[in-house]
């Protein structure tokens, strides 16, 4: 672990600062939108914009890097993120915010591709698993820390928009000034979505549904809090608790994943998440219950991302895993674009509790489909499955490909032993 920190501390520090900035602006817009009188539908469109931009950025960033290099792409996109963040309070219009969110999503996608390819390049076969774990912890810790920075000033002013802008500006200093060599950037031609769906129907359907759940957590949790009458401290704690739950339960679920039929674990995690959402729907007026529900939803839904990838890998040849990763990320992104829109519609129709209604429906649908798939074909032997590698849902396809490499290496080492 110390070896990884010694070689990649600048990258990890920069990514943490980026995540703090990203986590702040997502929650802050949800609170500020309510102050400005934006409707729930308008806020859902604003929040969906981030995932639209992210989807396009993940496709275009590799070509940008090949044309002008990692350093220029990283510096240009991070500078644009910083500029948009500081413009939000000056342009308090839902259309302007929506355009800004699309641009920020595009830029963050490119920044993640750049930073993750650097991180993967600096890792060796022996340290790749530790690098992925540290990267995921840094991402989650940055988002959690961001929520409590919201308490330092009034969300109706300018200060809370200046802070993430400054943090993003500072984030690329340690990365660009580090002595880590610029990696060569290769691109894997992705498998078609039809091929991936044929190979792993549960993996594809699960990733699409999970995209909607993630988008609701990241984009609409603060909107729910504002609509439900929570104060800023309560909203910050509520949003942070989703990611605390993810950190706590990521490794127990990962440990179980390598020791049992993954479809059973997918079914159990999705069912537990759906039950948590039902509790949130029924008891949304009790703040303590909201925190318990957030731990359940965040702790079960976030590990499902890595679990679905590992399950899909069980039916792929090693040579096809990297090719499939881009398609899986794209499917998740499609669900993420739709997530805030459906959640906003539900909240407009039945009130703030619509937030939990959408999460509950999506996760119970995943549990039901997992149960159905268990009747369609036999599970692969546990000894023949790929290793589980943790990866955060906010990562780009580069981190997912690195996780695939780690899974292959771990499986080969186990087979040799």
N, C-alpha and C positions, 0 to 999 in steps of 0.2 A: 504493500500500500504506500509506504514511504517512497519507494522507487517511482511509482506512478506520480505522486505529488511532486517529486523533485523534477521530473521531466515535463510535467504538464500543468504546473500550478498557475502559470499565466493564462492559459486557455480556460482553466476551470474558474479562475477568479473573474475573468472577463465574461464568461457565460453566466456566472451567478449574478453579476451586475446587470446583464441584459435581462435575465429572468425577473429580477427585482423591478426593473423598469416596465417590463411587459405585464407583470402581475399587478402593478400599481395602476397602470392606465386602464386595464380591463375592468377592475372593480370601481375605480374612480368614475369612469364614464357612466356606469350603472347608477351610481349615487347622484352624480351631477345632472344626468338626464332627468331624474325625478325633480330636482330643484328647478331645472329649466322648464318643466312642464311638458316634456316629451311623452307621448303616449307609449303604451307597452308595445304596440305594433311597430312604431318608429324605432324604439330601442332594439327590438328584435332584428330589424333590418340593419341597424348600425352594427350590432354584434355579429351578425352573419357575414358582414363585409370582410372581417378579418380572415375568415376561413376561405372565402372566395379568393382573396389575394394570396393566401398561403398555398392554395391549390395550384394557381398559375405560377407562383414563384418556384415551387418544387420542380416544375417542368422546365422553366426557363433558366434557373440559376446555373445548372451545369454548363450550358452553352456560354453564358456570360463569363464564367470562370475560365473556360478554355480559351476565350477570346482575349481577355485582358488580365487574367491572373487572380489568385486568391486575395492578395493584399488590396488591390484596387477595388474589387467587388465588395470586400468586407468594409473598407473605409467609406465607400460611397453609400452603401445601403444603411450602415449604422448612422451616418450623418443625416440621411433622409428621415430615419426613424426619430432621431432627436428633434429635428425641425418640425415634424408633424405633431409630435407630442406637445410642444410648446404653443402650437397654433390652436389646439382644441378650445381653450377658453376664449380665444379671440373670435372664433367662428362658431358661435353656439346655434347651429342649425343642423337638423338631423341629416340633411343631404350632404353637408360639408363633413360632418362626422363620419357618415357612411363612406365617403370617398377617402377620407383619412384612414379609416380602418382597413379598407381594401389595400391602400398603399403600404400601410404598416405590416399587414399580413404578408404581402409580397416580399417586403424587405426582410422581415424576420425569417421567412423561409430561406431566402438566399444567404442570410447570415448563418443560420443553422447548418446549411449544407457546407458552407466554407469552414466554419469552426469544427464541425464534426469530422470532416475529411482531414483536417490538421490533427485532431485528436487521434483518429484511427491510424494515421501515419506514424504518430509518435509511439504507439503501443506495439508491443511485441506479442508473440503467441502466448507467452507466459503471463503478460500483464493485461491482455485485452479484456478479460472478464472483470478485473478490478477497475480498469478505466471506465467501462460501461457502468459499473455500479456507482463509482464516484460521480460520473456525469449525471446519472439520474438523481442521485442525492442532492447534487448542486442545483439542479433544476427545481426540484421540489422545495428545497430550503430557500431558494430565491423567491419563489412565489409566496411561501409562508411569511418570510420576512417583509415582503412588500405590503401585506395586508396590515401589518402593525405600523408601518410608516405612514399610513393614511391618517393616523391619529395625531400627527404632529401639527396639523394646520386645518383650517376651515375648507371643506370641499367646495364651498361656494366661491372661493377666491382663486388666485393664480399659483400660489406656492406649491400646491400638490401636483400641478402640472409641470412646474419647473424642476422638481426633484427627479422624476423619472427621466426627463430630458437630459439632465446633467449626468445621471448614472449611466445612461446609454452612451453618452459622449465619452465618459471615462472608461467604459468597458473595453473599447478597442485599443486603449493605450497599452495595457500589459500584453495583449495578444500581438500587436504589431511590433512592439519593442522586444519581444522575447527572441531568443536565439534559435528557436525551433525552425528547422528548414521548411520551406514551402513544399508541400507534397505534390506529387504528380497526380493529376485528376483524371480518372478514367470513368467511363459511363457504361453501365450495363443495359443492354436493350431489354426493356421489360417484357414479360409474358403478356399475352392478351388477357383481358378480363374474362373472356369466355373460357380460356384454358384454365385459369385459376379457379373459376366457379365449378368447372367440371371436376377438377382434382379435389377441391375442398369446399363443398357447398356451405358447410357450417362456418368455416373460416371467413368466407366472403360475406355471408349474411350477418354473422356476428360482428365483423368489423364495421359494416355499414350502420347497424343499429348502435354500436358502441360510439361511433362518431357523433351521433345525435346526442348521446348522453354526455360525452366530453364537452361538446359545444355548450350544452345547457349549464354544466358546472362552471366552465371557464367564462362564458359570456353572459349568462342569465341569472346566476346565483345572486349577484349584487342587485340586479333589477328586482328579483323576488324580494330581497331584504328591504329595499326601499319601498316597494309597493305594500309590503306587510307591516310597515311602520317601525322597523328596527332602526336604532340609532347607528351612527357610524362605527362605534366600537363593536357593537353586536354584529353588524354586517361583516366587518373585517375578521372577527373571530369565526363567524359562520363559514366564510369562504376559505379561511386558512385550515379549518378542520377537515375539509375534503382531502387536502394534500397531506395533512398529518396522518389521517387514516391510511392513505396510499403508502406512505413510508413505512408505517407499522406493519401492514399486512402483505406488502410486496413479497418478502422473503419466505414467510410461512406458506403462502400459496405457491410460490416457486418451488419450494422444497417438496410439497405434495405433488406438484405437476410431474416431477421426474419419477414418481413412485406409484402412480395409479392411472387408470383410464382418464385421459384429459377431458373427454366429453362429459364424464360424470362431474368433474371439477368445474367445468364451464357451466353445466346445468346448476350445480349447487351455488356457485358464486352469483350467477345471474338471478337465481331465485331469491337468494338472500338480499341482493341489491333491490329487487322488486318489492320485497316485503318491507325493506327500509323505506322505500319511497311511499308505500301505502301508509306507514306510520307517520311519515312527514305530512302526507295529505290529511290524515285524521287529526293530528295534534300540532298543526303548524302554529297555533297560538301560544305554544309553550317553548320558550327559548332553549331551556335545557334539553328538551326532546329534539329540537332542531340540531343541536350539536351531536347528540347520539346518532341521529339519522345521517348527518354529514359524514361521520366516521364510517358508518356502515356502507353508504353509497360510494364514498371515495376509496375506502379500503377494499371493496370488492370489484368496482368497475375498472380502476386503474391497472391492477395486475392482469385483468382479462385481456388487455392489449397484447402484452407479451405472451400470455397463454394461448391466444388465438394464433399468433404467429408461430409459436412452437408446435401447436397442433397441425397447422397447415404444412409445416416442414416435415412432419412425420410421413407425408405422402409424396414428398418431392425427392428427386435425386439431388445430391450435393451441388451439382453443376447448375441446377435450376433455382436454387434458393435465393441467390442474389437477384435473379431476374424477376422472381415472384414478389420480392419485397416492395419494388416500386408500385406494382399493381395493388398490393394490400394497403399501402399508404394512401394511394389515390382513392380506393373504395372508402376508407375511413374518412378522407377529406370530403367526399360527396355527402356522407352522412352528417358531417360537421357543418356543412353549409345549410342543410335543411333543418338541423337541430334548433337553432335560435328562432327560426321562422315558425316552426310548429309550436315551440314553447311559447312564443309571444302570442300566437293565435289562441292557444289554450288559456293563457293567463288573461287575455282580453275577454274570453268567453265565460270563464268560471271564476276569475279572480286569481290572486297570487298562488293559490294552491295548485293551479294548472301546471306550475313548475314541477311539482312532484308527480302529478298525473302523467305527464309525458315521460319522465324517467321510468316510472313504474310500468307503463305500457310497453316501452321499448325493451326493458330488461326481462319482463315476464314473457314477451314474445321470443327473446333469445333463449330463455330457459325452455320454453315449449318446443322451439325448433331443435335445440340440442337433444331433448328427449326423443323427438321424432327421428333424428339422425342415428340415434343409438339402435334403432330398429332396422336400419337400412344396410349396415355393413358391420363386420366385426372390427373391434379395436385392434390396432397393432400391438404386438407384444411390448411390454414396458422396456424390455432389454433392447428393443430395436428402435425406440423413439429417440428423437434428438433432445439435446439438453435444453433446459429453460434458461434464457438469458434476459435479464431485466432491461427494459427500455421504456422511456417515458413517451406518452402519446403525443407530446408536443415536439418530439424529435422529427428530423427529416428522414428521408429514405436512406441517407448515408449511415446514420446510427443504426437503423434497422439492418442494413447490409452488414455492418460490423458485428451486430448481434448474431447474424446468420453464420458469419465466419467463426465466431466464438463457439457457437453450438456445434458446428462441424468438427472443430479442433477438439472440443471436450468429448464428443462421441468417439472420435478416432482414438483418443488417448485411453478412454475407458475400454474400448474394444481391444487395444493392444495390451492393456493391463490384464 
